[in-house]
Amino acid sequence: MACNIDHSREDVQKKLASQKDYVPEDVFDKAETFLQKEQDQEQLNELFHLLKKYDLSSEEEQKERTGKLREML
């Protein structure tokens, strides 16, 4: 899941907004709060990649990502 692109907070916020209808509401709310605080680049990148194509993932993959998101947030 490593990526060489550093994602800005704005990129992550846009990605989060695009997945709002797919991620659980509590995860969305926590992610919004998380992004209001200063985060290091590694955390921003990880959050971006957990959200990326979330809507296209299988149900099992979504559950796994949701678990990782809850741990992170």
mmCIF file of the N, C-alpha and C atoms, coordinates in Angstrom:
data_MODEL
# 
_entry.id   MODEL 
# 
loop_
_atom_site.group_PDB 
_atom_site.id 
_atom_site.type_symbol 
_atom_site.label_atom_id 
_atom_site.label_alt_id 
_atom_site.label_comp_id 
_atom_site.label_asym_id 
_atom_site.label_entity_id 
_atom_site.label_seq_id 
_atom_site.pdbx_PDB_ins_code 
_atom_site.Cartn_x 
_atom_site.Cartn_y 
_atom_site.Cartn_z 
_atom_site.occupancy 
_atom_site.B_iso_or_equiv 
_atom_site.pdbx_formal_charge 
_atom_site.auth_seq_id 
_atom_site.auth_comp_id 
_atom_site.auth_asym_id 
_atom_site.auth_atom_id 
_atom_site.pdbx_PDB_model_num 
ATOM 1   N N  . MET A 1 1  ? 0.822   -1.198 0.000  1.00 0.00 ? 1  MET A N  1 
ATOM 2   C CA . MET A 1 1  ? 0.000   0.000  0.000  1.00 0.00 ? 1  MET A CA 1 
ATOM 3   C C  . MET A 1 1  ? 0.860   1.254  0.000  1.00 0.00 ? 1  MET A C  1 
ATOM 4   N N  . ALA A 1 2  ? 2.158   1.074  -0.082 1.00 0.00 ? 2  ALA A N  1 
ATOM 5   C CA . ALA A 1 2  ? 3.060   2.217  -0.073 1.00 0.00 ? 2  ALA A CA 1 
ATOM 6   C C  . ALA A 1 2  ? 2.864   3.042  -1.341 1.00 0.00 ? 2  ALA A C  1 
ATOM 7   N N  . CYS A 1 3  ? 2.994   4.330  -1.161 1.00 0.00 ? 3  CYS A N  1 
ATOM 8   C CA . CYS A 1 3  ? 2.783   5.242  -2.280 1.00 0.00 ? 3  CYS A CA 1 
ATOM 9   C C  . CYS A 1 3  ? 3.824   6.338  -2.192 1.00 0.00 ? 3  CYS A C  1 
ATOM 10  N N  . ASN A 1 4  ? 4.328   6.761  -3.322 1.00 0.00 ? 4  ASN A N  1 
ATOM 11  C CA . ASN A 1 4  ? 5.360   7.789  -3.327 1.00 0.00 ? 4  ASN A CA 1 
ATOM 12  C C  . ASN A 1 4  ? 4.798   9.199  -3.407 1.00 0.00 ? 4  ASN A C  1 
ATOM 13  N N  . ILE A 1 5  ? 3.492   9.308  -3.517 1.00 0.00 ? 5  ILE A N  1 
ATOM 14  C CA . ILE A 1 5  ? 2.866   10.630 -3.620 1.00 0.00 ? 5  ILE A CA 1 
ATOM 15  C C  . ILE A 1 5  ? 2.449   11.092 -2.240 1.00 0.00 ? 5  ILE A C  1 
ATOM 16  N N  . ASP A 1 6  ? 2.853   12.303 -1.881 1.00 0.00 ? 6  ASP A N  1 
ATOM 17  C CA . ASP A 1 6  ? 2.396   12.890 -0.628 1.00 0.00 ? 6  ASP A CA 1 
ATOM 18  C C  . ASP A 1 6  ? 1.083   13.611 -0.892 1.00 0.00 ? 6  ASP A C  1 
ATOM 19  N N  . HIS A 1 7  ? 0.070   13.252 -0.128 1.00 0.00 ? 7  HIS A N  1 
ATOM 20  C CA . HIS A 1 7  ? -1.255  13.850 -0.306 1.00 0.00 ? 7  HIS A CA 1 
ATOM 21  C C  . HIS A 1 7  ? -1.446  14.982 0.685  1.00 0.00 ? 7  HIS A C  1 
ATOM 22  N N  . SER A 1 8  ? -1.926  16.101 0.197  1.00 0.00 ? 8  SER A N  1 
ATOM 23  C CA . SER A 1 8  ? -2.173  17.249 1.072  1.00 0.00 ? 8  SER A CA 1 
ATOM 24  C C  . SER A 1 8  ? -3.429  16.996 1.894  1.00 0.00 ? 8  SER A C  1 
ATOM 25  N N  . ARG A 1 9  ? -3.597  17.776 2.941  1.00 0.00 ? 9  ARG A N  1 
ATOM 26  C CA . ARG A 1 9  ? -4.808  17.680 3.751  1.00 0.00 ? 9  ARG A CA 1 
ATOM 27  C C  . ARG A 1 9  ? -6.041  17.918 2.870  1.00 0.00 ? 9  ARG A C  1 
ATOM 28  N N  . GLU A 1 10 ? -5.946  18.850 1.939  1.00 0.00 ? 10 GLU A N  1 
ATOM 29  C CA . GLU A 1 10 ? -7.072  19.143 1.036  1.00 0.00 ? 10 GLU A CA 1 
ATOM 30  C C  . GLU A 1 10 ? -7.405  17.931 0.177  1.00 0.00 ? 10 GLU A C  1 
ATOM 31  N N  . ASP A 1 11 ? -6.379  17.239 -0.315 1.00 0.00 ? 11 ASP A N  1 
ATOM 32  C CA . ASP A 1 11 ? -6.602  16.021 -1.105 1.00 0.00 ? 11 ASP A CA 1 
ATOM 33  C C  . ASP A 1 11 ? -7.369  14.995 -0.284 1.00 0.00 ? 11 ASP A C  1 
ATOM 34  N N  . VAL A 1 12 ? -6.944  14.827 0.961  1.00 0.00 ? 12 VAL A N  1 
ATOM 35  C CA . VAL A 1 12 ? -7.571  13.836 1.826  1.00 0.00 ? 12 VAL A CA 1 
ATOM 36  C C  . VAL A 1 12 ? -9.010  14.243 2.149  1.00 0.00 ? 12 VAL A C  1 
ATOM 37  N N  . GLN A 1 13 ? -9.232  15.532 2.379  1.00 0.00 ? 13 GLN A N  1 
ATOM 38  C CA . GLN A 1 13 ? -10.589 16.014 2.661  1.00 0.00 ? 13 GLN A CA 1 
ATOM 39  C C  . GLN A 1 13 ? -11.506 15.792 1.456  1.00 0.00 ? 13 GLN A C  1 
ATOM 40  N N  . LYS A 1 14 ? -10.993 16.026 0.265  1.00 0.00 ? 14 LYS A N  1 
ATOM 41  C CA . LYS A 1 14 ? -11.789 15.796 -0.950 1.00 0.00 ? 14 LYS A CA 1 
ATOM 42  C C  . LYS A 1 14 ? -12.107 14.314 -1.113 1.00 0.00 ? 14 LYS A C  1 
ATOM 43  N N  . LYS A 1 15 ? -11.111 13.466 -0.845 1.00 0.00 ? 15 LYS A N  1 
ATOM 44  C CA . LYS A 1 15 ? -11.316 12.025 -0.957 1.00 0.00 ? 15 LYS A CA 1 
ATOM 45  C C  . LYS A 1 15 ? -12.347 11.570 0.064  1.00 0.00 ? 15 LYS A C  1 
ATOM 46  N N  . LEU A 1 16 ? -12.249 12.090 1.273  1.00 0.00 ? 16 LEU A N  1 
ATOM 47  C CA . LEU A 1 16 ? -13.216 11.749 2.316  1.00 0.00 ? 16 LEU A CA 1 
ATOM 48  C C  . LEU A 1 16 ? -14.619 12.157 1.889  1.00 0.00 ? 16 LEU A C  1 
ATOM 49  N N  . ALA A 1 17 ? -14.762 13.368 1.387  1.00 0.00 ? 17 ALA A N  1 
ATOM 50  C CA . ALA A 1 17 ? -16.075 13.858 0.941  1.00 0.00 ? 17 ALA A CA 1 
ATOM 51  C C  . ALA A 1 17 ? -16.637 12.973 -0.171 1.00 0.00 ? 17 ALA A C  1 
ATOM 52  N N  . SER A 1 18 ? -15.780 12.514 -1.063 1.00 0.00 ? 18 SER A N  1 
ATOM 53  C CA . SER A 1 18 ? -16.240 11.687 -2.187 1.00 0.00 ? 18 SER A CA 1 
ATOM 54  C C  . SER A 1 18 ? -16.706 10.303 -1.729 1.00 0.00 ? 18 SER A C  1 
ATOM 55  N N  . GLN A 1 19 ? -16.266 9.886  -0.544 1.00 0.00 ? 19 GLN A N  1 
ATOM 56  C CA . GLN A 1 19 ? -16.622 8.551  -0.036 1.00 0.00 ? 19 GLN A CA 1 
ATOM 57  C C  . GLN A 1 19 ? -17.660 8.621  1.088  1.00 0.00 ? 19 GLN A C  1 
ATOM 58  N N  . LYS A 1 20 ? -18.185 9.812  1.342  1.00 0.00 ? 20 LYS A N  1 
ATOM 59  C CA . LYS A 1 20 ? -19.106 10.024 2.465  1.00 0.00 ? 20 LYS A CA 1 
ATOM 60  C C  . LYS A 1 20 ? -20.279 9.045  2.474  1.00 0.00 ? 20 LYS A C  1 
ATOM 61  N N  . ASP A 1 21 ? -20.830 8.752  1.313  1.00 0.00 ? 21 ASP A N  1 
ATOM 62  C CA . ASP A 1 21 ? -22.002 7.868  1.241  1.00 0.00 ? 21 ASP A CA 1 
ATOM 63  C C  . ASP A 1 21 ? -21.645 6.393  1.452  1.00 0.00 ? 21 ASP A C  1 
ATOM 64  N N  . TYR A 1 22 ? -20.363 6.078  1.530  1.00 0.00 ? 22 TYR A N  1 
ATOM 65  C CA . TYR A 1 22 ? -19.935 4.683  1.586  1.00 0.00 ? 22 TYR A CA 1 
ATOM 66  C C  . TYR A 1 22 ? -19.302 4.293  2.920  1.00 0.00 ? 22 TYR A C  1 
ATOM 67  N N  . VAL A 1 23 ? -18.552 5.208  3.530  1.00 0.00 ? 23 VAL A N  1 
ATOM 68  C CA . VAL A 1 23 ? -17.924 4.872  4.820  1.00 0.00 ? 23 VAL A CA 1 
ATOM 69  C C  . VAL A 1 23 ? -18.948 5.018  5.945  1.00 0.00 ? 23 VAL A C  1 
ATOM 70  N N  . PRO A 1 24 ? -18.800 4.225  7.013  1.00 0.00 ? 24 PRO A N  1 
ATOM 71  C CA . PRO A 1 24 ? -19.730 4.374  8.142  1.00 0.00 ? 24 PRO A CA 1 
ATOM 72  C C  . PRO A 1 24 ? -19.699 5.803  8.693  1.00 0.00 ? 24 PRO A C  1 
ATOM 73  N N  . GLU A 1 25 ? -20.850 6.269  9.152  1.00 0.00 ? 25 GLU A N  1 
ATOM 74  C CA . GLU A 1 25 ? -20.987 7.662  9.595  1.00 0.00 ? 25 GLU A CA 1 
ATOM 75  C C  . GLU A 1 25 ? -20.000 8.021  10.702 1.00 0.00 ? 25 GLU A C  1 
ATOM 76  N N  . ASP A 1 26 ? -19.799 7.101  11.668 1.00 0.00 ? 26 ASP A N  1 
ATOM 77  C CA . ASP A 1 26 ? -18.868 7.409  12.767 1.00 0.00 ? 26 ASP A CA 1 
ATOM 78  C C  . ASP A 1 26 ? -17.447 7.582  12.251 1.00 0.00 ? 26 ASP A C  1 
ATOM 79  N N  . VAL A 1 27 ? -17.071 6.790  11.262 1.00 0.00 ? 27 VAL A N  1 
ATOM 80  C CA . VAL A 1 27 ? -15.733 6.900  10.676 1.00 0.00 ? 27 VAL A CA 1 
ATOM 81  C C  . VAL A 1 27 ? -15.594 8.225  9.938  1.00 0.00 ? 27 VAL A C  1 
ATOM 82  N N  . PHE A 1 28 ? -16.621 8.601  9.200  1.00 0.00 ? 28 PHE A N  1 
ATOM 83  C CA . PHE A 1 28 ? -16.607 9.882  8.482  1.00 0.00 ? 28 PHE A CA 1 
ATOM 84  C C  . PHE A 1 28 ? -16.431 11.039 9.467  1.00 0.00 ? 28 PHE A C  1 
ATOM 85  N N  . ASP A 1 29 ? -17.227 11.037 10.533 1.00 0.00 ? 29 ASP A N  1 
ATOM 86  C CA . ASP A 1 29 ? -17.159 12.114 11.528 1.00 0.00 ? 29 ASP A CA 1 
ATOM 87  C C  . ASP A 1 29 ? -15.784 12.183 12.189 1.00 0.00 ? 29 ASP A C  1 
ATOM 88  N N  . LYS A 1 30 ? -15.242 11.020 12.549 1.00 0.00 ? 30 LYS A N  1 
ATOM 89  C CA . LYS A 1 30 ? -13.919 10.991 13.186 1.00 0.00 ? 30 LYS A CA 1 
ATOM 90  C C  . LYS A 1 30 ? -12.839 11.455 12.219 1.00 0.00 ? 30 LYS A C  1 
ATOM 91  N N  . ALA A 1 31 ? -12.985 11.087 10.962 1.00 0.00 ? 31 ALA A N  1 
ATOM 92  C CA . ALA A 1 31 ? -11.999 11.503 9.957  1.00 0.00 ? 31 ALA A CA 1 
ATOM 93  C C  . ALA A 1 31 ? -12.035 13.018 9.764  1.00 0.00 ? 31 ALA A C  1 
ATOM 94  N N  . GLU A 1 32 ? -13.224 13.587 9.758  1.00 0.00 ? 32 GLU A N  1 
ATOM 95  C CA . GLU A 1 32 ? -13.333 15.051 9.647  1.00 0.00 ? 32 GLU A CA 1 
ATOM 96  C C  . GLU A 1 32 ? -12.630 15.736 10.804 1.00 0.00 ? 32 GLU A C  1 
ATOM 97  N N  . THR A 1 33 ? -12.862 15.245 12.014 1.00 0.00 ? 33 THR A N  1 
ATOM 98  C CA . THR A 1 33 ? -12.219 15.811 13.210 1.00 0.00 ? 33 THR A CA 1 
ATOM 99  C C  . THR A 1 33 ? -10.710 15.634 13.129 1.00 0.00 ? 33 THR A C  1 
ATOM 100 N N  . PHE A 1 34 ? -10.288 14.450 12.717 1.00 0.00 ? 34 PHE A N  1 
ATOM 101 C CA . PHE A 1 34 ? -8.873  14.117 12.561 1.00 0.00 ? 34 PHE A CA 1 
ATOM 102 C C  . PHE A 1 34 ? -8.182  15.116 11.624 1.00 0.00 ? 34 PHE A C  1 
ATOM 103 N N  . LEU A 1 35 ? -8.867  15.458 10.535 1.00 0.00 ? 35 LEU A N  1 
ATOM 104 C CA . LEU A 1 35 ? -8.276  16.350 9.526  1.00 0.00 ? 35 LEU A CA 1 
ATOM 105 C C  . LEU A 1 35 ? -8.278  17.818 9.957  1.00 0.00 ? 35 LEU A C  1 
ATOM 106 N N  . GLN A 1 36 ? -9.005  18.150 11.003 1.00 0.00 ? 36 GLN A N  1 
ATOM 107 C CA . GLN A 1 36 ? -8.996  19.532 11.489 1.00 0.00 ? 36 GLN A CA 1 
ATOM 108 C C  . GLN A 1 36 ? -7.729  19.819 12.291 1.00 0.00 ? 36 GLN A C  1 
ATOM 109 N N  . LYS A 1 37 ? -7.068  18.741 12.744 1.00 0.00 ? 37 LYS A N  1 
ATOM 110 C CA . LYS A 1 37 ? -5.832  18.889 13.501 1.00 0.00 ? 37 LYS A CA 1 
ATOM 111 C C  . LYS A 1 37 ? -4.644  18.686 12.567 1.00 0.00 ? 37 LYS A C  1 
ATOM 112 N N  . GLU A 1 38 ? -3.497  19.145 13.010 1.00 0.00 ? 38 GLU A N  1 
ATOM 113 C CA . GLU A 1 38 ? -2.271  18.972 12.229 1.00 0.00 ? 38 GLU A CA 1 
ATOM 114 C C  . GLU A 1 38 ? -1.894  17.484 12.246 1.00 0.00 ? 38 GLU A C  1 
ATOM 115 N N  . GLN A 1 39 ? -1.661  16.906 11.081 1.00 0.00 ? 39 GLN A N  1 
ATOM 116 C CA . GLN A 1 39 ? -1.269  15.496 10.981 1.00 0.00 ? 39 GLN A CA 1 
ATOM 117 C C  . GLN A 1 39 ? 0.038   15.399 10.203 1.00 0.00 ? 39 GLN A C  1 
ATOM 118 N N  . ASP A 1 40 ? 0.823   14.380 10.530 1.00 0.00 ? 40 ASP A N  1 
ATOM 119 C CA . ASP A 1 40 ? 2.051   14.215 9.755  1.00 0.00 ? 40 ASP A CA 1 
ATOM 120 C C  . ASP A 1 40 ? 1.721   13.598 8.397  1.00 0.00 ? 40 ASP A C  1 
ATOM 121 N N  . GLN A 1 41 ? 2.676   13.706 7.504  1.00 0.00 ? 41 GLN A N  1 
ATOM 122 C CA . GLN A 1 41 ? 2.452   13.286 6.114  1.00 0.00 ? 41 GLN A CA 1 
ATOM 123 C C  . GLN A 1 41 ? 2.108   11.806 6.014  1.00 0.00 ? 41 GLN A C  1 
ATOM 124 N N  . GLU A 1 42 ? 2.739   10.997 6.813  1.00 0.00 ? 42 GLU A N  1 
ATOM 125 C CA . GLU A 1 42 ? 2.495   9.556  6.775  1.00 0.00 ? 42 GLU A CA 1 
ATOM 126 C C  . GLU A 1 42 ? 1.028   9.247  7.102  1.00 0.00 ? 42 GLU A C  1 
ATOM 127 N N  . GLN A 1 43 ? 0.482   9.930  8.096  1.00 0.00 ? 43 GLN A N  1 
ATOM 128 C CA . GLN A 1 43 ? -0.917  9.706  8.474  1.00 0.00 ? 43 GLN A CA 1 
ATOM 129 C C  . GLN A 1 43 ? -1.866  10.184 7.373  1.00 0.00 ? 43 GLN A C  1 
ATOM 130 N N  . LEU A 1 44 ? -1.561  11.328 6.775  1.00 0.00 ? 44 LEU A N  1 
ATOM 131 C CA . LEU A 1 44 ? -2.398  11.816 5.679  1.00 0.00 ? 44 LEU A CA 1 
ATOM 132 C C  . LEU A 1 44 ? -2.403  10.827 4.517  1.00 0.00 ? 44 LEU A C  1 
ATOM 133 N N  . ASN A 1 45 ? -1.229  10.320 4.181  1.00 0.00 ? 45 ASN A N  1 
ATOM 134 C CA . ASN A 1 45 ? -1.129  9.360  3.072  1.00 0.00 ? 45 ASN A CA 1 
ATOM 135 C C  . ASN A 1 45 ? -1.886  8.075  3.386  1.00 0.00 ? 45 ASN A C  1 
ATOM 136 N N  . GLU A 1 46 ? -1.750  7.584  4.613  1.00 0.00 ? 46 GLU A N  1 
ATOM 137 C CA . GLU A 1 46 ? -2.426  6.345  4.989  1.00 0.00 ? 46 GLU A CA 1 
ATOM 138 C C  . GLU A 1 46 ? -3.942  6.524  4.929  1.00 0.00 ? 46 GLU A C  1 
ATOM 139 N N  . LEU A 1 47 ? -4.419  7.634  5.458  1.00 0.00 ? 47 LEU A N  1 
ATOM 140 C CA . LEU A 1 47 ? -5.859  7.900  5.438  1.00 0.00 ? 47 LEU A CA 1 
ATOM 141 C C  . LEU A 1 47 ? -6.363  7.986  4.001  1.00 0.00 ? 47 LEU A C  1 
ATOM 142 N N  . PHE A 1 48 ? -5.626  8.688  3.149  1.00 0.00 ? 48 PHE A N  1 
ATOM 143 C CA . PHE A 1 48 ? -6.007  8.816  1.742  1.00 0.00 ? 48 PHE A CA 1 
ATOM 144 C C  . PHE A 1 48 ? -6.161  7.439  1.109  1.00 0.00 ? 48 PHE A C  1 
ATOM 145 N N  . HIS A 1 49 ? -5.191  6.566  1.355  1.00 0.00 ? 49 HIS A N  1 
ATOM 146 C CA . HIS A 1 49 ? -5.214  5.258  0.689  1.00 0.00 ? 49 HIS A CA 1 
ATOM 147 C C  . HIS A 1 49 ? -6.275  4.325  1.252  1.00 0.00 ? 49 HIS A C  1 
ATOM 148 N N  . LEU A 1 50 ? -6.617  4.494  2.525  1.00 0.00 ? 50 LEU A N  1 
ATOM 149 C CA . LEU A 1 50 ? -7.721  3.695  3.076  1.00 0.00 ? 50 LEU A CA 1 
ATOM 150 C C  . LEU A 1 50 ? -9.052  4.148  2.475  1.00 0.00 ? 50 LEU A C  1 
ATOM 151 N N  . LEU A 1 51 ? -9.149  5.412  2.148  1.00 0.00 ? 51 LEU A N  1 
ATOM 152 C CA . LEU A 1 51 ? -10.387 5.950  1.568  1.00 0.00 ? 51 LEU A CA 1 
ATOM 153 C C  . LEU A 1 51 ? -10.468 5.738  0.055  1.00 0.00 ? 51 LEU A C  1 
ATOM 154 N N  . LYS A 1 52 ? -9.304  5.677  -0.589 1.00 0.00 ? 52 LYS A N  1 
ATOM 155 C CA . LYS A 1 52 ? -9.259  5.586  -2.053 1.00 0.00 ? 52 LYS A CA 1 
ATOM 156 C C  . LYS A 1 52 ? -10.004 4.350  -2.551 1.00 0.00 ? 52 LYS A C  1 
ATOM 157 N N  . LYS A 1 53 ? -10.952 4.566  -3.447 1.00 0.00 ? 53 LYS A N  1 
ATOM 158 C CA . LYS A 1 53 ? -11.745 3.498  -4.061 1.00 0.00 ? 53 LYS A CA 1 
ATOM 159 C C  . LYS A 1 53 ? -12.465 2.630  -3.028 1.00 0.00 ? 53 LYS A C  1 
ATOM 160 N N  . TYR A 1 54 ? -12.736 3.204  -1.859 1.00 0.00 ? 54 TYR A N  1 
ATOM 161 C CA . TYR A 1 54 ? -13.466 2.475  -0.812 1.00 0.00 ? 54 TYR A CA 1 
ATOM 162 C C  . TYR A 1 54 ? -14.794 1.972  -1.362 1.00 0.00 ? 54 TYR A C  1 
ATOM 163 N N  . ASP A 1 55 ? -15.468 2.832  -2.134 1.00 0.00 ? 55 ASP A N  1 
ATOM 164 C CA . ASP A 1 55 ? -16.781 2.491  -2.689 1.00 0.00 ? 55 ASP A CA 1 
ATOM 165 C C  . ASP A 1 55 ? -16.722 1.325  -3.673 1.00 0.00 ? 55 ASP A C  1 
ATOM 166 N N  . LEU A 1 56 ? -15.570 1.092  -4.273 1.00 0.00 ? 56 LEU A N  1 
ATOM 167 C CA . LEU A 1 56 ? -15.435 0.027  -5.267 1.00 0.00 ? 56 LEU A CA 1 
ATOM 168 C C  . LEU A 1 56 ? -14.914 -1.271 -4.661 1.00 0.00 ? 56 LEU A C  1 
ATOM 169 N N  . SER A 1 57 ? -14.549 -1.229 -3.385 1.00 0.00 ? 57 SER A N  1 
ATOM 170 C CA . SER A 1 57 ? -13.994 -2.405 -2.718 1.00 0.00 ? 57 SER A CA 1 
ATOM 171 C C  . SER A 1 57 ? -15.082 -3.412 -2.393 1.00 0.00 ? 57 SER A C  1 
ATOM 172 N N  . SER A 1 58 ? -14.667 -4.663 -2.260 1.00 0.00 ? 58 SER A N  1 
ATOM 173 C CA . SER A 1 58 ? -15.606 -5.704 -1.849 1.00 0.00 ? 58 SER A CA 1 
ATOM 174 C C  . SER A 1 58 ? -16.053 -5.438 -0.410 1.00 0.00 ? 58 SER A C  1 
ATOM 175 N N  . GLU A 1 59 ? -17.132 -6.083 -0.013 1.00 0.00 ? 59 GLU A N  1 
ATOM 176 C CA . GLU A 1 59 ? -17.640 -5.897 1.345  1.00 0.00 ? 59 GLU A CA 1 
ATOM 177 C C  . GLU A 1 59 ? -16.570 -6.283 2.377  1.00 0.00 ? 59 GLU A C  1 
ATOM 178 N N  . GLU A 1 60 ? -15.866 -7.365 2.097  1.00 0.00 ? 60 GLU A N  1 
ATOM 179 C CA . GLU A 1 60 ? -14.808 -7.828 3.009  1.00 0.00 ? 60 GLU A CA 1 
ATOM 180 C C  . GLU A 1 60 ? -13.691 -6.796 3.107  1.00 0.00 ? 60 GLU A C  1 
ATOM 181 N N  . GLU A 1 61 ? -13.288 -6.256 1.967  1.00 0.00 ? 61 GLU A N  1 
ATOM 182 C CA . GLU A 1 61 ? -12.243 -5.230 1.925  1.00 0.00 ? 61 GLU A CA 1 
ATOM 183 C C  . GLU A 1 61 ? -12.704 -3.980 2.672  1.00 0.00 ? 61 GLU A C  1 
ATOM 184 N N  . GLN A 1 62 ? -13.962 -3.604 2.509  1.00 0.00 ? 62 GLN A N  1 
ATOM 185 C CA . GLN A 1 62 ? -14.487 -2.436 3.211  1.00 0.00 ? 62 GLN A CA 1 
ATOM 186 C C  . GLN A 1 62 ? -14.434 -2.645 4.720  1.00 0.00 ? 62 GLN A C  1 
ATOM 187 N N  . LYS A 1 63 ? -14.792 -3.854 5.177  1.00 0.00 ? 63 LYS A N  1 
ATOM 188 C CA . LYS A 1 63 ? -14.746 -4.143 6.616  1.00 0.00 ? 63 LYS A CA 1 
ATOM 189 C C  . LYS A 1 63 ? -13.319 -4.005 7.138  1.00 0.00 ? 63 LYS A C  1 
ATOM 190 N N  . GLU A 1 64 ? -12.362 -4.523 6.374  1.00 0.00 ? 64 GLU A N  1 
ATOM 191 C CA . GLU A 1 64 ? -10.956 -4.446 6.768  1.00 0.00 ? 64 GLU A CA 1 
ATOM 192 C C  . GLU A 1 64 ? -10.506 -2.984 6.836  1.00 0.00 ? 64 GLU A C  1 
ATOM 193 N N  . ARG A 1 65 ? -10.846 -2.228 5.821  1.00 0.00 ? 65 ARG A N  1 
ATOM 194 C CA . ARG A 1 65 ? -10.470 -0.805 5.803  1.00 0.00 ? 65 ARG A CA 1 
ATOM 195 C C  . ARG A 1 65 ? -11.149 -0.032 6.923  1.00 0.00 ? 65 ARG A C  1 
ATOM 196 N N  . THR A 1 66 ? -12.414 -0.339 7.183  1.00 0.00 ? 66 THR A N  1 
ATOM 197 C CA . THR A 1 66 ? -13.145 0.334  8.254  1.00 0.00 ? 66 THR A CA 1 
ATOM 198 C C  . THR A 1 66 ? -12.446 0.074  9.588  1.00 0.00 ? 66 THR A C  1 
ATOM 199 N N  . GLY A 1 67 ? -12.012 -1.160 9.808  1.00 0.00 ? 67 GLY A N  1 
ATOM 200 C CA . GLY A 1 67 ? -11.282 -1.487 11.032 1.00 0.00 ? 67 GLY A CA 1 
ATOM 201 C C  . GLY A 1 67 ? -10.008 -0.686 11.156 1.00 0.00 ? 67 GLY A C  1 
ATOM 202 N N  . LYS A 1 68 ? -9.272  -0.585 10.062 1.00 0.00 ? 68 LYS A N  1 
ATOM 203 C CA . LYS A 1 68 ? -8.019  0.192  10.067 1.00 0.00 ? 68 LYS A CA 1 
ATOM 204 C C  . LYS A 1 68 ? -8.296  1.672  10.293 1.00 0.00 ? 68 LYS A C  1 
ATOM 205 N N  . LEU A 1 69 ? -9.357  2.159  9.685  1.00 0.00 ? 69 LEU A N  1 
ATOM 206 C CA . LEU A 1 69 ? -9.730  3.571  9.864  1.00 0.00 ? 69 LEU A CA 1 
ATOM 207 C C  . LEU A 1 69 ? -10.087 3.850  11.330 1.00 0.00 ? 69 LEU A C  1 
ATOM 208 N N  . ARG A 1 70 ? -10.869 2.966  11.917 1.00 0.00 ? 70 ARG A N  1 
ATOM 209 C CA . ARG A 1 70 ? -11.269 3.166  13.325 1.00 0.00 ? 70 ARG A CA 1 
ATOM 210 C C  . ARG A 1 70 ? -10.041 3.144  14.243 1.00 0.00 ? 70 ARG A C  1 
ATOM 211 N N  . GLU A 1 71 ? -9.102  2.236  13.980 1.00 0.00 ? 71 GLU A N  1 
ATOM 212 C CA . GLU A 1 71 ? -7.866  2.179  14.778 1.00 0.00 ? 71 GLU A CA 1 
ATOM 213 C C  . GLU A 1 71 ? -7.085  3.484  14.646 1.00 0.00 ? 71 GLU A C  1 
ATOM 214 N N  . MET A 1 72 ? -6.974  3.951  13.431 1.00 0.00 ? 72 MET A N  1 
ATOM 215 C CA . MET A 1 72 ? -6.180  5.144  13.141 1.00 0.00 ? 72 MET A CA 1 
ATOM 216 C C  . MET A 1 72 ? -6.788  6.402  13.760 1.00 0.00 ? 72 MET A C  1 
ATOM 217 N N  . LEU A 1 73 ? -8.120  6.479  13.705 1.00 0.00 ? 73 LEU A N  1 
ATOM 218 C CA . LEU A 1 73 ? -8.806  7.693  14.126 1.00 0.00 ? 73 LEU A CA 1 
ATOM 219 C C  . LEU A 1 73 ? -9.129  7.650  15.620 1.00 0.00 ? 73 LEU A C  1 
# 
